[in-house]
Amino acid sequence: MVGGVRFTPPALQPALYLVSTPIGNLADITLRALEALAGAELVACEDTRVTRVLLRRYGIQRPMIAYHEHNEAEAAPRLIAAIEEGRSVALASDAGTPLVSDPGYRLVRLARERGLPVVPIPGPSAVLAALTVSGLPTDSFLFAGFLPAKAGQRRSRLEAFAAVPATLVFFESPRRLGPSLSDMAEVLGDRQAVVARELTKVFEEVREDTLPRLARYYQETGAPKGEVVICIAPPGKAQAAEAQEIDRLLLELAADMPASKAAGEAARMTGGRKADLYQRLIALKERGDGG
C-alpha cells in the first residue's frame, strides 16, 4: 500500500533481485523496490525484524529468511536452490544498497556461476548521500568501508590512501569516531572533512571542519549515536607530492635492503613511524609498485 492505495505487484521472473532499501527515512524507497519486495516469493535480509518494519509500513507480507555474515555459507546455497526451482528471491540489507559493506558477494557469485539472472534495484546509499551533501569533490572518490579497529592497523591502512587523488569515504563505528579522526588527522594532515551522522533520520547531522578540529570535537564530546560516514577531501598538491616522495624513498631503500630495515631507515630520514612505513611499503609491494 502506498498513500492508502493498494496495488497488486507484478509477477517476478525467477532471479536474484538486489533491492536497495531506505537508510533511515522509510519514505526513501522506489516504487520498483516495493514491487520487488511485494512480488518476490522469498525475501532474504540481514535482520528479519528490521526488514519487517519496512514491509509492514507498505502493507507487504512475504516469507523471509535471515541472510547475514554468520550464516552466509549455508544460506547462500539454499537461496540459489530456490531460484533454480523457479522462485524469485529479493535480497535486502538492513539499510541502503545490498553488498556495500554488507554480505551478499558469495550469493551473487554463486548465482552468476550457475547462470542465474541477477537484477539490481538501485536506490538509497549512505555513501552517495554523504558524498553529495559533503560539498567535497565528487568527480572522483574512493569508498574504503570500515577501517581496522586497532590503531596501528588503522594508521597503516590510512597510509595506503594518503596519496590517492580523490575524496575518501569511510564508514565508522560511533564509539571509534574520535580515535579514528585523530589517526586520520595524524596520517592525512590538515584536510577538510565531513562527518555525516544519522542521514535522512530525525537527528541528522552534517559537521564540516578540518580533520584535527573534528578529532578534537568528537574526543571532547564523546561517542555520538547513530550511523556515521566520514568524507575527506583529496590531498593538496603539496600533500600528494610528499606522499609520493615517501613512497619513492621506501621503494628505493627496499631495493637494497630488507623491508623492515628499509622502513627503519625511512623513519629516520622522514620522522615517520617505522611500523606505519613498514605497512605502507608492504602495501606498495602488494600493489606491484615494488617491481
C-alpha positions in Angstrom: 0.0 0.0 0.0 1.2 3.5 -0.9 -0.6 6.6 0.3 -3.6 4.4 1.4 -3.9 2.9 -2.1 -3.5 -0.8 -2.5 -1.5 -2.1 -5.5 -1.0 -5.6 -6.9 2.6 -6.3 -7.6 3.7 -7.7 -11.0 4.8 -11.3 -11.1 8.6 -11.6 -11.0 10.7 -13.9 -13.1 13.0 -16.4 -11.2 16.1 -14.4 -10.4 18.1 -12.8 -7.6 16.9 -9.2 -7.0 19.3 -6.9 -5.2 16.8 -4.4 -3.5 18.1 -1.1 -2.1 16.2 0.0 1.0 16.0 3.3 2.9 19.0 4.3 5.1 16.7 6.0 7.6 13.5 7.6 6.4 11.2 4.8 5.2 9.7 7.1 2.5 13.0 6.9 0.7 12.2 3.8 -1.3 11.5 3.4 -5.0 8.3 2.0 -6.5 10.3 -0.6 -8.2 11.8 -1.7 -4.9 8.4 -2.0 -3.4 7.2 -4.1 -6.4 10.2 -6.4 -6.0 9.7 -6.9 -2.2 6.0 -7.5 -2.7 6.4 -9.7 -5.7 9.3 -11.9 -4.6 8.5 -15.3 -3.3 11.2 -15.1 -0.7 12.9 -12.1 0.9 16.4 -12.6 2.3 17.6 -10.0 4.7 20.2 -9.3 7.4 17.7 -8.9 10.3 14.1 -10.0 9.7 13.0 -7.7 12.5 14.4 -4.6 10.7 13.0 -5.6 7.3 9.6 -6.5 8.7 9.2 -2.9 9.9 9.7 -1.7 6.3 7.4 -4.3 4.9 4.6 -3.5 7.4 4.9 0.2 6.5 3.8 -0.7 3.0 1.4 -3.5 3.8 3.7 -6.2 2.4 3.7 -9.8 3.8 6.3 -12.1 2.3 8.2 -15.1 3.6 11.6 -14.0 5.0 14.9 -15.7 5.6 17.9 -14.3 7.6 21.0 -13.9 5.4 24.0 -12.4 7.2 27.7 -12.8 7.6 27.4 -15.5 10.2 25.1 -17.8 8.1 26.1 -16.8 4.6 28.0 -20.0 3.8 24.9 -22.2 4.5 22.2 -19.8 3.5 23.6 -18.9 0.0 23.2 -22.4 -1.5 19.6 -22.6 -0.1 18.7 -19.3 -1.9 20.4 -20.4 -5.1 18.4 -23.7 -5.0 15.2 -21.7 -4.6 15.9 -19.7 -7.7 16.8 -22.9 -9.6 13.5 -24.3 -8.6 11.8 -21.3 -10.3 11.3 -18.9 -7.4 12.1 -15.2 -7.2 14.4 -14.1 -4.3 14.8 -10.5 -3.1 18.0 -9.7 -1.2 17.8 -6.6 1.1 20.3 -5.3 3.6 19.1 -3.5 6.8 19.7 -0.2 5.2 20.9 1.0 1.8 22.3 -0.9 -1.1 23.0 -4.6 -0.7 26.6 -5.8 -0.8 28.0 -2.3 0.2 29.9 -3.2 3.4 27.2 -5.9 3.8 27.1 -9.7 3.0 26.0 -10.8 -0.5 29.1 -11.2 -2.5 29.1 -15.0 -2.1 25.4 -15.2 -3.1 25.9 -13.1 -6.3 29.0 -15.1 -7.3 27.1 -18.4 -6.9 24.2 -17.0 -9.0 26.5 -15.9 -11.8 28.4 -19.2 -11.8 25.1 -21.1 -12.2 24.0 -18.8 -15.0 21.1 -17.3 -12.9 19.8 -13.7 -13.5 20.9 -11.1 -11.0 18.8 -7.9 -11.1 19.9 -4.7 -9.4 17.1 -2.5 -8.0 19.1 0.7 -7.3 18.1 3.2 -4.6 19.4 4.7 -1.3 23.1 4.6 -0.5 24.7 6.1 2.6 28.0 6.5 0.7 26.4 8.7 -2.1 24.1 10.6 0.3 27.1 11.6 2.5 29.3 12.4 -0.5 26.7 14.7 -2.2 25.9 16.6 0.9 29.6 17.0 1.9 30.5 19.7 -0.5 33.7 17.9 -1.3 34.8 17.0 -4.9 32.6 14.3 -6.3 34.2 13.7 -9.7 36.5 11.1 -8.2 36.1 9.3 -4.9 37.2 6.1 -3.2 35.0 4.2 -0.8 37.0 2.2 1.7 34.4 0.8 4.0 35.3 0.4 7.7 38.9 0.9 8.9 40.5 -1.7 11.2 39.6 -1.4 14.9 43.3 -1.4 16.1 45.1 1.9 16.0 48.3 0.6 14.4 46.5 -1.3 11.6 44.2 1.7 11.1 47.1 4.1 10.6 48.8 1.7 8.2 45.6 1.4 6.2 45.3 5.2 6.0 48.9 5.5 4.9 47.9 3.4 1.8 45.3 6.1 0.9 47.4 9.2 1.6 48.3 9.9 -2.0 45.0 8.9 -3.6 43.9 11.9 -5.6 40.2 11.5 -4.7 37.7 12.2 -2.0 37.9 9.4 0.6 34.7 7.9 2.1 34.7 5.7 5.2 32.1 4.1 7.4 32.9 4.2 11.1 31.5 3.0 14.4 30.4 5.9 16.6 32.5 4.6 19.6 35.6 4.7 17.4 34.9 8.0 15.7 37.2 10.2 17.9 40.2 7.9 17.8 39.8 7.3 14.0 39.6 11.0 13.3 42.7 11.5 15.4 44.6 8.9 13.3 43.2 10.5 10.1 44.5 13.9 11.2 47.9 12.4 12.0 48.3 10.5 8.8 46.4 12.6 6.2 47.1 16.0 7.6 45.0 19.2 7.8 42.4 18.3 5.2 38.8 19.4 5.1 36.4 16.7 6.1 32.8 16.0 6.9 31.2 13.7 9.4 27.7 12.8 8.3 25.6 11.1 11.0 22.1 9.7 11.0 21.5 10.7 7.4 17.8 11.1 6.5 16.7 10.5 10.1 15.3 12.9 12.7 18.7 13.8 14.3 20.6 14.1 11.0 23.9 15.9 11.5 26.5 17.0 8.9 29.5 18.6 10.5 32.3 20.1 8.4 35.8 21.2 9.6 39.4 20.2 9.3 40.4 16.7 10.4 42.3 17.9 13.5 39.3 20.1 14.7 36.8 17.3 14.1 39.0 14.9 16.0 39.2 17.3 19.0 35.4 17.9 18.9 34.5 14.2 19.0 37.2 13.4 21.5 35.8 16.0 23.8 32.0 15.4 23.3 32.4 11.6 23.3 30.9 8.9 21.0 27.7 10.1 19.2 24.8 7.9 18.4 23.8 6.5 15.1 25.4 5.6 11.8 28.4 7.5 10.7 30.0 8.3 7.3 33.3 10.3 7.0 34.2 12.1 3.8 37.8 13.5 3.5 39.0 16.0 0.8 41.7 14.9 -1.7 45.3 15.8 -0.8 46.6 19.2 -1.9 49.4 19.3 -4.3 52.0 19.5 -1.6 50.5 16.6 0.4 50.3 14.4 -2.7 53.9 15.2 -3.7 55.1 14.5 -0.2 53.3 11.1 -0.1 54.6 10.2 -3.5 58.2 11.1 -2.4 57.9 8.9 0.7 56.7 6.0 -1.5 59.6 6.5 -3.8 62.0 6.6 -0.9 60.6 3.4 0.6 60.9 1.5 -2.8 64.4 2.8 -3.4 65.6 1.7 0.1 63.8 -1.7 -0.2 65.7 -2.4 -3.5 68.9 -2.7 -1.4 67.8 -4.0 2.0 65.0 -6.0 3.7 61.6 -4.3 4.1 61.9 -3.9 7.9 65.3 -2.3 7.6 64.1 -0.1 4.8 61.2 1.1 6.9 63.5 1.9 9.8 65.8 3.9 7.6 62.9 5.8 6.1 61.6 6.5 9.6 65.0 8.0 10.5 65.0 10.2 7.4 61.4 11.4 7.4 60.5 11.3 11.1 57.6 8.9 10.5 56.7 5.8 12.5 58.6 2.7 11.4 55.6 0.4 11.9 53.4 2.6 9.6 56.1 2.9 7.0 56.7 -0.8 7.0 53.0 -1.4 6.4 53.0 1.2 3.7 55.9 -0.5 2.0 54.2 -3.9 2.1 51.1 -2.3 0.6 53.2 -0.8 -2.2 54.7 -4.2 -2.9 51.3 -5.9 -2.9 50.1 -3.4 -5.5 53.0 -4.2 -7.7 54.7 -0.9 -7.2 57.8 -2.5 -6.0 58.8 -4.1 -9.3 
